[in-house]
Structures are given as structure tokens and as C-alpha cells.
Amino acid sequence: MRVQIRPVNKGLIDFGDWAMDGARTAIALPVIFAACDEGYFRKHALGFCKSALKSGHHVHIAVSPRPGEGLSYRAHTLASVLLSTFLQRFSDDEKRRLTIEFVADVRAQKPMDDTECIVFYQSLRFFLLPELLNRYQRPIVVLDIDSLVNQPIPSVNDGEVGLFMRLEEDKGSTEFERLGMKILGAMVYADPKAIHFFRNVVLFLDKHIRLYYVDQRALYETYLAHRDVRTFDIAEKGWLDWKFSPSSQVWTAKGKRKRRNLTYVAKRLKFEGRGALASAMILAGYYLGIIRT
């Protein structure tokens, strides 16, 4: 079951009905998609959305309450708490390219321990992806919500699935972890023509215990099983960067140490529209170790 709340769009946009800056820029670009919990939404959604919207993309975010009883009710409640204030930060043009969805996934109807919750949220984007591909009928780029989009991410005409390959990676304390590190899940490119690929990712996730790296393991095993799909290596595209180069399309802040990086924080605050004084105080808090989130 899913609670869908789209007060802005009243459903998905008809992309032929609008234009940005006189040109239908977003029609030619993939949809940017992330899924998260309430905490990550509060912390990162504004910068994430603003950055991707500024680059000309349509943005879709799915938010789920913590797994447990009363999920649908809590999804409705969460929407009423978060949406009004959040949407005030966006212009009418931005709102036309923004979809916020509050979900009550059937897998989350029962309580989970902390590890299961983390893994559920890591997998949630892939649970939702096949349906979104079917709805949008256009490429979708899946990102972590603590990412920042600095430049437009183009559609790939000769590719159906984009994965950040690390096939030579041989780390991990167990065989499961080792195989779960062959592909980095921080950025995935999905074309509707490969919807069966991502349905098989979901099947893998549903058949396996919620352990760390299961989402990346699902991508890797599906990649091995579906070599007929036109797959390209995102690493070779140079789109994804955790060293925060100004020329990179996407900055990803994997781990708290990266999220505390002052270059990253300053860029996030700029996208959020923070004033000079507020930004300086927040940056000082990170520099002094007072802010550690």
C-alpha cells in the first residue's frame, strides 16, 4: 500500500505542458529521484531539490516513516507536518518540476531493528523505481539524498542501465559484503526499456535478508544475470564525485566525514539559500566540531 500525496502536481506532470526559461529543458533530462526517512528529508532534501532543479531536472522524492504499525496513518501525518513549510521555499516554476511522495510500503508494516531500518531505507528507492519508470516513461537517475547536482545529467541514448562499477574491488569482511561492494549504489541510471532489470533487483531484495550492502549486491547480481541489457559504467562518465571538484556533475557525501566537509557544506548552504551570516555560523560550527551531523 502507498500513500501518495502530491499537493503541487495533482499527479505526475504532463511534460508537454510547460517550459523552463523558454525551452523544455527538463523534457530532455532524466528525472532525479531519491528516497529517504524523515531525518534525512529534514537535513538534506532542500539542498538536494534546489540543486537538481537549478540544473533543469524534474525531481521526485519519496519519504517513508520509520517501519512499524500504523504506517499509512503516520505517512499522512508526516506529510501534513513537513510539506507546507518545505514547499514555501520553492518558486512556482520549481514546484511544477517537483514531486514529493509519502509512502507506506508493505514491507515496512512491521517494526524493524535499527540495522533492518537502515537497509530498508537503502533499498526503498529500488522498491519504488520500476513503478516510477512505468509512470514517467523516461530515464531516471537515482541518487542519495545527501547528493548535490551541480550540472545537468544528460540522457544516454545508447545506454539503458548505468552503474558505478568497482568490479576489481575485493574488500569486505564477508563474502556477502565483498560482492556487495562491486557496484556503488550512490548513483544509478535507469531507462524504462530496462524496467525488467530493476524488477529483478526488487526480486533479489525481497528474497534476501536485510544485511548491509544487500542493495548493491542486488545490483551486482542482476548485472551479472542480465548482460543483454545495454549497461554503461558511470565511473567512466565522471558524473559522481566525493572529492567535491567544482567541475563534477554530482557531489555525493557518503559517510559523516564527507557530510562535514566544509566545501560540501558551503555548497549545500548556498543551494538552500542561506544568508551570509547564517552560513558563516553553520560553517564555524562544523569547523569547531560543534555540529557533527
C-alpha positions in Angstrom: 0.0 0.0 0.0 1.2 3.5 -0.7 0.1 6.9 0.4 0.6 9.3 -2.4 0.4 13.0 -1.6 1.1 15.4 -4.4 -0.4 18.7 -3.5 1.6 20.5 -6.1 1.3 18.3 -9.1 -2.0 16.5 -8.5 -0.3 13.6 -10.2 2.7 13.4 -12.4 3.4 16.2 -14.8 2.4 16.2 -18.4 5.9 17.2 -19.7 4.4 18.8 -22.8 2.5 21.4 -20.9 5.3 23.6 -19.6 8.7 25.1 -20.4 11.6 26.4 -18.4 13.3 29.6 -19.4 11.5 29.4 -22.8 12.9 25.9 -23.5 11.6 22.5 -22.5 14.9 21.7 -20.9 13.7 19.1 -18.3 12.0 17.1 -21.0 15.4 16.1 -22.4 16.9 15.4 -19.0 16.4 12.4 -16.7 14.2 12.7 -13.6 16.3 12.9 -10.4 15.0 10.5 -7.7 15.8 9.9 -4.1 14.1 8.1 -1.2 14.7 8.7 2.5 13.4 8.9 6.0 12.1 11.9 7.9 15.5 12.8 9.3 17.3 12.8 6.0 14.5 14.7 4.4 14.7 17.5 7.0 18.5 17.6 6.7 19.2 17.2 3.0 16.0 17.5 0.9 16.1 21.3 0.4 19.7 21.4 -0.9 19.2 18.2 -3.0 16.0 19.5 -4.6 17.3 23.1 -5.2 20.5 21.8 -6.8 18.8 19.4 -9.2 16.1 21.9 -10.1 18.7 24.6 -10.8 20.3 22.1 -13.2 17.0 21.8 -15.1 15.8 18.4 -13.9 12.4 17.3 -12.6 12.8 15.9 -9.0 10.9 13.1 -7.3 11.4 12.4 -3.6 9.8 9.5 -1.7 9.6 9.8 2.1 8.7 6.9 4.4 8.0 6.9 8.1 10.0 4.5 10.3 8.8 0.9 9.7 6.1 -0.2 12.1 2.4 -0.3 12.9 0.1 2.5 11.6 2.4 3.2 8.7 -0.2 4.7 6.4 -1.6 7.0 9.1 1.9 8.1 10.0 2.7 8.8 6.4 -0.3 11.1 6.1 0.7 12.8 9.4 4.3 13.2 8.2 3.1 14.9 5.0 1.0 17.3 6.9 3.9 18.2 9.2 6.6 18.5 6.5 5.1 19.7 3.3 3.7 23.1 3.9 6.8 24.7 5.2 9.1 22.9 2.8 7.2 23.9 -0.3 7.3 27.6 0.7 10.9 27.6 -0.2 10.2 27.0 -3.9 9.1 29.2 -6.7 6.0 28.2 -8.9 8.3 27.1 -11.7 10.3 24.9 -9.3 7.1 23.4 -7.8 6.0 22.4 -11.3 9.1 20.2 -11.5 8.9 18.8 -8.0 7.1 15.7 -6.7 7.2 14.8 -3.0 5.6 11.5 -2.3 5.0 10.0 1.2 4.9 6.2 1.0 3.7 3.3 3.2 5.5 0.3 1.7 4.0 -3.1 2.5 7.5 -4.3 3.5 7.6 -1.7 6.3 4.3 -2.6 8.0 6.0 -4.3 10.9 8.7 -2.9 13.3 12.3 -3.4 12.4 15.5 -3.1 14.4 18.0 -0.3 13.6 20.0 -2.3 11.1 17.0 -3.5 9.3 15.7 0.0 9.1 18.9 1.3 7.6 18.9 -1.4 5.0 15.2 -0.9 4.2 15.8 2.8 3.5 18.8 2.0 1.4 16.6 -0.4 -0.6 13.5 1.8 -0.7 14.4 3.7 -3.9 14.8 0.4 -5.8 11.5 -0.9 -4.5 9.8 2.2 -6.0 11.9 2.5 -9.1 10.1 0.1 -11.5 6.7 1.8 -10.9 8.3 5.2 -11.4 9.9 4.1 -14.7 6.5 2.9 -15.8 4.8 6.2 -14.9 7.4 8.7 -16.2 8.4 6.7 -19.3 11.7 8.5 -19.3 15.1 7.9 -17.8 15.5 8.3 -14.0 18.8 8.9 -12.2 18.7 7.5 -8.6 20.8 9.4 -6.1 21.4 9.5 -2.3 19.5 12.5 -0.9 22.7 14.0 0.5 24.0 14.5 -3.0 24.2 17.8 -4.8 23.6 18.2 -8.5 26.0 20.8 -9.9 25.4 20.4 -13.6 22.7 18.7 -15.7 23.0 14.9 -16.1 22.3 14.0 -19.7 20.2 11.2 -21.0 22.2 8.4 -22.5 20.8 7.3 -25.9 22.9 4.2 -26.2 22.6 3.0 -22.6 19.7 1.5 -20.6 21.3 0.9 -17.2 24.1 3.0 -15.7 26.0 1.5 -12.7 29.1 2.8 -10.9 31.4 -0.2 -11.4 34.0 -1.3 -8.9 34.4 -4.8 -10.2 38.0 -5.1 -9.1 37.1 -4.1 -5.5 37.9 -7.0 -3.2 37.2 -5.6 0.3 34.6 -6.7 2.8 34.7 -8.8 6.0 32.4 -11.5 4.5 31.8 -12.9 1.0 28.4 -11.2 1.0 30.0 -7.8 1.7 32.7 -8.4 -0.8 30.2 -9.0 -3.6 28.1 -6.1 -2.3 31.0 -3.7 -3.0 31.4 -4.5 -6.7 28.9 -1.7 -7.5 28.4 1.6 -5.7 24.7 2.4 -5.2 25.2 6.1 -4.8 24.2 6.7 -8.4 22.1 4.5 -10.8 20.8 5.4 -14.2 17.6 3.7 -15.3 15.9 3.7 -18.6 12.3 2.4 -19.0 13.5 0.0 -21.6 15.3 -1.8 -18.8 12.4 -2.0 -16.4 12.8 -5.8 -16.2 16.3 -5.3 -14.9 15.1 -3.3 -11.9 12.2 -5.6 -11.3 14.7 -8.3 -10.9 16.7 -6.1 -8.4 13.5 -5.9 -6.4 13.1 -9.7 -6.5 16.6 -10.2 -5.2 16.0 -7.7 -2.4 12.7 -9.4 -1.4 14.4 -12.9 -1.3 17.3 -11.9 0.9 17.8 -10.9 4.5 18.3 -7.2 5.1 22.0 -7.0 5.6 24.4 -4.1 4.8 25.2 -3.9 1.1 22.2 -6.0 0.0 21.1 -3.2 -2.3 24.4 -3.1 -4.0 24.6 -6.8 -4.1 21.2 -6.9 -5.8 22.5 -4.5 -8.5 25.7 -6.6 -9.0 23.9 -10.0 -9.2 21.3 -8.6 -11.6 24.0 -7.1 -13.7 25.7 -10.5 -14.0 22.4 -12.2 -14.9 21.2 -9.6 -17.5 24.2 -9.0 -19.8 21.6 -8.4 -22.6 20.9 -5.0 -21.1 22.9 -2.1 -22.5 24.9 -1.2 -19.4 27.4 1.6 -19.1 29.9 2.5 -16.4 29.0 5.7 -14.5 32.6 5.8 -13.2 33.8 6.3 -16.8 31.4 9.2 -17.3 32.9 11.1 -14.4 29.5 12.2 -13.2 29.9 11.2 -9.5 32.5 12.8 -7.2 33.1 12.5 -3.4 36.2 14.8 -3.6 34.0 17.8 -4.4 35.6 19.0 -7.6 33.8 22.1 -9.0 33.6 20.5 -12.4 31.7 17.4 -11.3 28.0 16.9 -12.1 27.2 15.3 -8.8 28.7 15.5 -5.3 28.0 12.6 -3.1 28.6 12.8 0.6 29.0 9.2 1.6 29.5 9.0 5.4 29.5 11.6 8.1 33.1 12.7 7.4 32.1 13.7 3.9 28.9 15.4 5.0 31.0 17.5 7.4 33.4 18.6 4.6 33.4 22.4 4.6 33.4 22.6 0.8 30.4 20.4 0.6 28.6 22.1 3.5 29.2 25.6 1.9 27.7 24.4 -1.4 24.7 22.8 0.3 24.0 26.0 2.2 24.3 28.1 -0.9 21.7 25.9 -2.7 19.5 26.2 0.4 19.6 29.9 0.0 21.1 30.6 3.5 22.3 34.1 4.2 25.9 35.0 4.6 25.7 35.3 8.4 23.8 32.0 8.9 26.1 30.2 6.5 29.2 31.5 8.4 27.8 30.4 11.7 27.0 26.9 10.5 30.4 26.5 8.8 32.1 27.6 12.0 30.0 25.0 13.9 31.3 22.3 11.6 34.8 23.6 11.7 34.9 23.6 15.5 33.2 20.2 15.7 30.1 21.6 17.4 27.9 20.4 14.5 28.6 16.7 13.8 25.6 15.6 11.8 
